[in-house]
Amino acid sequence: MRLLHTSDWHLGRSLHGLDLIEHQESALRHVVALARQERVDAVLVCGDVYDRAVPPLPAIEVFERVVGELASFTQVIISSGNHDSGMRLGNMAEHLVERIAIRTRIDRLDEPVVLTDEHGEVLVYALPYLDPEAARYPLGGPDGPVPRSHAAVLAAAMERVRADVAGRAPAGSRPPRTVVMAHAFVAGRERPETSESERDLRVGGVEVVPTDVFDGMTYTALGHLHGPQEPRAGAGVVRYCGSPLRYSFSEAQHAKSVTVVELGADGVAGVRAVDVPQPRPMAVLRGSLAELVGDGAHTLHEGSWVRAEVTDAVRPDGMYDALRGRFPHLLCAHHLPPGGLAMGAPEVAGRTDPLEVLAQFLRDATNTDDELAIAEHLALVRGHYEAQQREEGIA
């Protein structure tokens, strides 16, 4: 059996103000073509279909087009993530065709989608994102709710999954192959690689789910982290496929991909990452404005999405326009003088002159004692400030 593991589509997301919906649809069209080419038996979407609970209409339209096309030739199994509204996705499930299964309800997490091949059944358990506070009560038992942590609620969910698996296997027979879809921060011996675009899942300081929660499963398909990685390989593979697009500059070096999983008679027979083409390269460039604008070494990035970090001691005039002239696809620019911004701040009393506060801010922000430059900035602000005072009858 062949499965295509995807996650974290984040339909409706923007990147520093840039609408990504066209690029998202293009990436997902590649996924559709790959699923058709590989003749997969099912496509798994492990949460964060949308970027927010109330997605914009174009995002919904892309979802319907892509999933509808996938369902025309294969099974699609979708679980909700922490960015999704489980209720909205669940309501949508009532109106979809037979080949589309959406799982968002805790009380149905132990009801698998059953796939079959020449070796028998494959049980796919699509766990919705389990918020510890909301899930600890329905997943609790006679002794009360489970502890308030991601590890505890996922462990309780997996107890229900294992009980269902055991109930389906006749005594003495080989247990069926099992696939679990989950959306969480799962770690093995080493902490996984994270990125800026992932929402923090910490609850009470406990966000990490150990890989042994999924012991006994044939393959665990994870969502949430945007970089492809395996917290655990070998028997009982636990894997993140990553997001299909780069959603922050911390992902600039990610090779974005989806994962093709081959299941044989006895378990995982192969795992392959297949690259997803990206609309543009991404680059973080650092240096003085003169270096960034005039250095021929940066010619390679003139077609990239760029984050510029300008290191001049004093913020250069016309900084953004100069950078945009060199890098047409500049998305953000930051002034980061040597030594960084001052971490402390002077105490401000009610009678402190606002211009004195501004002058100190300029010294800290520009990391300079050039009083002439500061005076020029203050003169501009002082004119507006005094005009406002006169208008309000204060001066």
C-alpha atoms as one frame of an Amber mdcrd trajectory, in Angstrom:
protein
   0.000   0.000   0.000   1.186   3.489  -0.812   0.271   6.596   1.235   1.039
  10.278   0.671   1.691  12.093   3.959   1.097  15.868   3.955   0.329  18.469
   6.614   0.240  22.163   7.463  -1.258  23.574   4.295  -2.175  26.784   6.201
  -4.510  27.949   3.444  -5.156  31.680   3.774  -1.746  32.517   5.252   0.244
  35.566   4.243   3.989  36.202   4.430   4.854  39.681   5.698   1.736  41.024
   3.996   2.140  38.989   0.802  -0.975  36.934  -0.034   0.185  33.367  -0.653
  -3.048  31.792  -1.868  -1.961  31.463  -5.519   1.348  29.929  -4.471  -0.430
  27.586  -2.072  -2.746  26.339  -4.792   0.209  25.833  -7.125   2.049  23.759
  -4.503  -1.046  21.667  -3.823  -1.562  21.125  -7.558   1.894  19.567  -7.511
   0.764  17.324  -4.643  -2.302  16.261  -6.651  -0.137  15.431  -9.675   2.255
  13.458  -7.478  -0.591  11.506  -5.862  -1.893  10.603  -9.314   1.555   9.704
 -10.631   2.361   7.526  -7.599  -1.101   5.940  -7.655  -1.386   6.359  -3.917
  -4.097   4.548  -2.006  -4.700   7.506   0.316  -3.600  11.087   0.950  -3.171
  12.013   4.617  -3.534  15.668   5.673  -2.361  15.907   9.286  -3.893  19.148
  10.515  -3.677  22.896   9.933  -5.594  22.752   6.682  -6.358  26.439   7.192
  -4.279  29.138   8.844  -7.069  30.350  11.099 -10.381  29.222  12.494 -12.407
  31.435  10.142 -10.612  31.103   6.787 -11.136  33.597   3.939 -13.304  32.532
   1.023 -10.383  32.034  -1.446  -8.812  29.567   1.007 -12.044  27.568   1.228
 -12.331  27.540  -2.549  -8.778  26.214  -2.959  -9.461  23.520  -0.360 -12.612
  22.394  -2.156 -10.926  22.309  -5.570  -7.821  20.433  -4.417  -9.536  17.925
  -2.145 -12.313  17.370  -4.681  -9.768  16.539  -7.370  -7.863  14.181  -5.050
 -11.094  12.403  -4.127 -11.830  11.768  -7.798  -9.119   9.080  -7.822  -8.043
   8.277  -4.227  -9.049   8.309  -0.562  -8.414  11.567   1.340  -8.139  11.524
   5.159  -7.976  14.859   6.976  -7.566  15.679  10.662  -7.860  19.096  12.301
  -4.857  21.026  13.642  -4.429  23.754  16.230  -4.991  26.483  13.622  -8.236
  24.930  12.377 -11.725  25.149  13.782 -12.566  21.507  14.419 -16.257  22.364
  14.499 -16.213  24.030  11.072 -14.181  21.251   9.490 -16.449  18.691  11.128
 -19.587  20.352   9.794 -18.044  20.368   6.330 -17.507  16.607   6.602 -21.252
  15.990   6.551 -21.483  17.320   2.985 -18.491  15.570   1.424 -18.277  12.535
  -0.799 -17.465   9.039   0.431 -13.772   9.222  -0.439 -13.165  12.203   1.869
 -12.928  11.486   5.608 -12.518  14.404   8.007 -11.865  13.633  11.663 -12.332
  16.423  14.213 -14.237  14.839  17.118 -12.649  13.345  20.215 -15.432  10.783
  20.614 -14.600   9.321  17.177 -10.797   9.240  17.351 -10.809   5.443  17.761
 -12.910   4.918  14.620 -10.401   4.184  11.837 -10.657   4.650   8.126 -10.139
   1.091   6.871  -8.024   0.599   3.746  -7.269  -2.775   2.168  -4.615  -4.244
  -0.104  -3.404  -7.731  -0.998  -1.928  -8.145   2.506  -5.141  -7.282   4.368
  -6.365  -4.242   6.259  -4.613  -0.996   7.118  -6.314   0.963   9.912  -5.849
   4.747   9.723  -6.664   6.599  12.963  -6.873  10.342  12.312  -6.551  12.055
  15.700  -7.738  15.660  15.762  -5.593  18.244  17.521  -6.113  17.606  21.238
  -6.035  20.783  23.295  -5.073  19.570  26.786  -7.654  21.649  28.651 -10.542
  20.711  26.358  -9.553  17.066  25.838  -8.608  16.015  29.379 -12.243  15.622
  30.469 -13.695  13.574  27.583 -10.550  11.422  27.571 -10.682  10.886  31.331
 -12.125   7.898  33.143 -13.635   6.889  36.495 -10.691   8.497  38.311 -11.337
  11.874  36.713  -9.764  13.874  33.895  -6.282  13.104  32.613  -3.447  15.501
  33.557  -3.307  18.806  31.724  -0.536  18.169  29.181  -0.169  17.211  25.541
   1.595  13.988  26.465  -1.214  12.930  28.825  -4.109  13.547  26.439  -2.330
  11.891  23.509  -1.432   8.899  25.691  -5.092   8.568  26.687  -6.158   8.838
  23.038  -3.663   6.140  22.050  -5.028   3.823  24.758  -8.381   4.003  22.967
  -6.721   3.396  19.607  -4.875   0.330  20.921  -8.057  -1.036  22.443  -9.823
  -0.725  19.092  -6.908  -2.400  17.272  -6.907  -5.272  19.788 -10.652  -5.745
  19.367 -10.282  -6.178  15.611  -7.566  -8.847  15.709  -8.741 -12.430  16.412
  -6.816 -14.208  19.172  -3.521 -15.584  17.910  -3.654 -13.656  14.626  -1.213
 -11.033  13.438  -2.434  -7.525  14.365  -3.374  -5.317  11.421  -1.045  -2.600
  10.175  -1.881   0.700  11.822  -1.315   4.310  10.817  -1.899   7.176  13.261
  -2.250  10.810  12.212  -1.516  13.346  14.969  -0.872  17.075  15.298   1.511
  17.811  18.171   5.091  18.610  19.230   6.648  15.132  19.323  10.277  14.573
  20.312  12.630  11.638  20.567  16.078  11.833  22.155  16.779  15.163  20.480
  14.532  18.190  20.319  13.039  18.634  16.808  13.860  21.607  14.610  11.235
  24.345  14.895  10.490  27.527  12.932   9.002  30.951  13.612   5.761  30.200
  11.774   4.608  27.454  14.135   2.229  28.451  16.914   3.550  27.608  20.390
   1.660  24.648  21.883   3.000  24.943  25.435   0.413  24.413  28.155   1.658
  24.780  31.701   5.204  24.467  30.342   4.538  20.970  28.979   4.325  20.786
  25.206   6.539  17.814  24.337   5.027  14.430  23.532   7.534  11.527  23.670
   7.672   9.227  20.672   6.927   6.158  22.795   3.323   7.342  23.069   2.990
   5.852  19.573   4.684   2.528  20.314   3.164  -0.370  18.421   1.937   1.689
  15.491   3.234   0.884  12.013   3.573   4.527  10.914   2.792   7.770  12.728
   2.109  10.689  10.384   2.689  13.966  12.217   1.732  17.550  11.573   2.629
  20.862  13.281   6.388  21.261  12.675   7.136  22.781   9.267  10.462  21.038
   8.594  10.533  17.391   7.429  12.151  15.218  10.110  11.880  11.896  11.914
  11.812  11.962  15.725  11.974   8.174  15.425  12.873   5.928  12.481  13.149
   2.163  12.144  10.379  -0.066  13.455   7.286   2.025  13.993   8.335   5.140
  12.068   7.302   8.512  13.566   7.695  11.313  11.000   6.911  14.942  10.221
   6.505  15.583   6.496   6.691  19.379   6.951   4.668  22.129   5.285   4.438
  22.318   1.479   5.557  25.991   1.431   8.007  28.130   3.391   6.014  30.253
   5.808   8.786  32.250   7.524  12.386  33.284   6.935  13.458  30.761   9.557
  12.452  28.164   6.929  14.603  29.717   4.187  16.876  26.665   4.047  14.093
  24.064   4.286  13.760  21.677   1.354   9.968  21.496   1.303   8.494  18.114
   0.531   5.731  15.605   1.069   6.349  11.994   2.111   5.496   8.858   0.172
   5.096   5.870   2.511   5.201   2.278   1.287   3.562  -0.337   3.525   4.444
  -3.977   2.961   2.991  -7.066   4.550   5.038  -6.645   7.740   5.195  -2.864
   8.149   6.909   0.131   6.585   8.749  -0.926   3.453   9.975   2.525   2.436
   9.755   6.260   3.152  10.581   8.847   0.465  10.558  12.632   0.661   9.473
  14.186  -2.649  10.312  17.867  -3.126   7.583  20.445  -3.637   8.712  23.309
  -5.949   8.786  26.704  -4.233   7.621  29.961  -5.873  10.859  31.806  -5.032
  14.060  31.271  -3.041  14.209  32.989   0.346  17.227  34.810   1.756  18.193
  36.664   4.931  20.831  39.273   4.030  22.830  41.190   6.653  25.235  44.092
   6.280  25.455  47.844   5.953  23.114  49.471   3.481  26.046  50.187   1.141
  27.094  46.539   1.270  23.593  45.232   0.647  22.807  47.602  -2.200  26.216
  47.664  -3.862  27.676  44.205  -3.271  27.669  42.045  -6.399  27.624  38.941
  -4.200  23.902  39.516  -3.625  22.970  39.463  -7.318  21.827  35.859  -6.843
  19.053  37.068  -4.521  17.549  39.779  -6.714  14.728  37.358  -7.562  14.340
  36.032  -3.998  11.989  36.932  -1.197  14.375  38.893   1.009  14.614  39.872
   4.648  17.275  42.569   4.998  19.082  43.308   8.265  20.847  46.656   8.023
  23.777  47.098  10.417  24.652  50.815  10.005  25.214  52.549  13.355  22.510
  55.103  12.476  19.411  54.167  10.511  20.080  55.298   6.926  17.663  57.705
   5.266  15.631  56.055   2.524  16.714  52.618   3.706  13.617  50.728   2.572
  13.417  52.391  -0.853  17.095  51.718  -1.530  16.698  48.053  -0.604  13.522
  47.690  -2.635  15.304  49.164  -5.641  17.941  46.411  -5.426  15.627  43.584
  -4.326  12.192  43.933  -5.996  10.757  41.116  -3.854  11.930  42.522  -0.517
   9.392  41.547   2.160  10.872  43.101   5.285  13.811  45.250   6.387  15.144
  45.801   9.896  17.707  48.215  11.266  19.977  46.211  13.597  22.947  48.393
  14.623  26.096  46.793  16.080  25.528  45.858  19.700  21.758  45.735  19.211
  19.151  47.773  21.016  19.610  48.703  24.648  17.805  46.220  26.865  17.094
  48.583  29.728  14.878  51.660  29.799  15.019  54.709  32.044  12.184  55.213
  34.484   9.581  57.596  33.078   7.663  59.733  35.559   4.459  61.592  34.870
   6.277  64.927  34.618   9.061  63.654  32.301   9.373  65.656  29.094   8.253
  63.352  26.220  11.038  64.756  24.047  13.609  63.676  26.621  12.162  60.162
  26.499  12.325  60.212  22.691  15.933  61.438  22.729  16.965  58.541  24.981
  15.072  56.095  22.771  16.967  57.376  19.713  20.305  56.945  21.507  19.420
  53.361  22.449  17.825  52.387  19.118  20.683  53.754  17.005  23.433  52.790
  19.455  25.038  56.201  19.003  25.893  59.322  20.978  25.822  61.514  17.872
  23.851  64.361  19.460  23.692  66.311  16.179  21.863  63.469  14.430  19.559
  63.062  17.410  18.880  66.806  17.483  17.834  66.733  13.823  15.293  63.986
  14.533  14.049  65.804  17.634  13.622  69.094  15.740  11.221  67.400  13.321
   9.221  65.792  16.120   9.269  68.938  18.261   7.581  70.956  15.524   4.667
  68.503  15.323   4.520  68.126  19.099   4.353  71.870  19.774   1.775  72.364
  17.011  -0.404  69.736  18.650  -0.016  71.424  22.037  -1.115  74.770  20.551
  -4.099  73.125  18.907  -5.157  71.617  22.240  -4.604  74.932  24.055  -1.765
  73.567  26.187   1.087  75.760  24.947
